[in-house]
Amino acid sequence: MKFWTTTMTAMALMLSMTPVVSQESASEQTYHMKMDDPAGLVETGYCLEILGRPGDEMLEMPLIAHNCKLILAPDDSIVHNGKGEIVFPAFDLCVTAMGLNIALEYNSVMLKECGLVEPYLNAPPLQAFEVNDRNQVQLMGSELCLTIGDSSSTTTRPDHHWRALYLQDCAGAPLERSQWYLNIPE
């Protein structure tokens, strides 16, 4: 809930300056979750993304940071709901901090069924994120924030770059690699 409180003013301003993207449900507006700092990708910046290509997503793999697309696509469009879940609505899956019922620093994040409870994975507390006072996306009830790695590599094209995405202690996470905002491409 803090995410909405922290970002409502910024979102209202952003939405007033950004054309509305047609969605199946107006209440389910999707966004890119984009790094505040372009981290070397001045033209596009980095966004939260599923590994693979649209139509060939690798849903069982850890999430990554990748060049932001010029459009909202299924593999990079998210909704942040009132429960704190970051949902990829095209797949009805939630960003989930990985761990044996708790997340540890440097754990990856993956997509799992929202609200999933199974042996060794009680997902609801590992799927609730908020934005802290430093604009970091923080796992609620922890001191861990989503952070991208300090090195990048190309993918199948030389102009496409990716970085690792993991949880890091919020206080120790470099701000240029751990501050995010919601974005609608123009």
N, C-alpha and C positions, 0 to 999 in steps of 0.2 A: 504494500500500500504506500510505503514511503516513496517508491519510485514515482508514482503518479503525483504525489504531493510535490516532490522535488522538481519534476519535469513539466507539470501542467502549463506553467507560464511559458516556458521555452517551446513546448509543443504547440501552444496556441499561436505564438508568434510565428513559428516555423510553418504551421498549417495555413496561416493567413498569407504567407508569402509563397506557398507551394501549391501548384494545381492539385486538385483532388483527383486521386487515382480511382478509377472504377473498381469496386470490389463486390463480391457476392453479398456482403452485408456491411452496411455503413458503420455499424457498431464494431466491426471486426477489421478496421483499417490496418493494413500491414505496413511495415517499415523495414528498412535496412537497419541493423544495429551496427553503427559505424564508429570507428576509432576517431577520437577528436583530433589526434595528430596524424597526418598522412603517412608517417613512418617511411618516407622515401618514395611513396607513390603519390606524387603531387596531383596528378590528373584524376585519380580515382580514390585513393585512400584504401584502407582495409575494412572489410565487413565480416561479421560472423557468417559462416557458410558451411554447408554440408559438402563433404568431399565427393567429387564426381561431377557429372554434367546434368543439366535438366533432362529428366527422362532416364538417367542412368546414375542415380544418387546411391552412394554407399552409406546406407543408414546405420550400419553396424560399426562404423569407424568413428574415431574421435572427431569432434568438430574442429574446424580450422579458421584462421583469418585469411581472407583471399581478396584480390582486387574487387572493389565494389563494382557491381554491374550498373549499366546506364538505365536499367529498368528493374522493376520488382519481379523476381523470378521465384519459382517454388523453392529452390534450394538456398535462398537467402532472405526470404520474406518472413518476418516474425510479428507476433502480437504479444504484448506484455499485458497479462490480464490482472484482475483485481486480487488474485491469490498470490501474485508475485511470479507466476509461471511465465517463462519465455517459450512460446509455442510456435512451432512451424506448422501453420494451419493446413498447408497442402498435404501434410502427412499425419496430422493430429498427434504429434509427438512433442515432448517437452525437453528443453535443455536440462540435463541432469549431471550434477557433480558426481563423479564416480568415487566409490569407496565402499568399504564394508560397513554399511549403515551410517558412517560419518565420512566426511571428506577431509583429506589431508593436503597440506601444501604441495604443489606441483602435480596434483591429480589432474587428469584430463576431464573434459566434459563431453558427453555423448547425448544422443537422442534416445529417450525411452518413453514408453507409454505414460501419459500424464497420470499421476496418482498411483502408479504401480507399487504394489507391495508383494514381495516374494522373498524367499530365503536369501539373506545377505544383502538385500536391497529394499530398504524402506524409502521409496523415492520421494514422497511429498516434502520432507524437510530438505532434500537435496535438489529440489526443483523450485525453491522460493528465493527469488533475487530481488534486491532493491538497489537504488542508487544512493551512495553515501554522500557526505558533504563535499567530497573531492571529485564527484562525478565518476566514481568507480562503481562497477556493477558488482555488488557484494552478495555473497550467499548469506541469507538471513540466519541469524543465530551463530555466526562464525566471524572470524576476522579475515576471511578469504575472498579475494576479488578476481574476476576474469582478467587475465593478462595475456598479451601476445609475446612470443619469443623475440629475442633481439636479433636473430638472423632470419634471412628469407631465402627461398629458392624458387626457381621457375617450375611451372607445371608442364603441360604438354605444349605450351606456346611460350616463346621467350618473353612476351609482354605480360604474361600472367604470373603473378607471384603469390606465394602462400607463406604463412608463418604458423608455428605451433600455437595452440591455445590451451591454457591451463589455469589452475587456481594458484594464486600466490598471496602471501601475507599482505594485506592491504597497505600497511605502513611501509613495507619494504618494496612494494611494486612501483617501478618507475611510472610516473604519471603519464609520460608520453606513450606508454604501452599499456595503460590500464584505464584510460578515460574514454567513455563511450557516449553516444547520443543516438536518438532515433532520427532517421532521415528518410525522406521520400525523394527519389531521384527526379530531376526535372525533365 
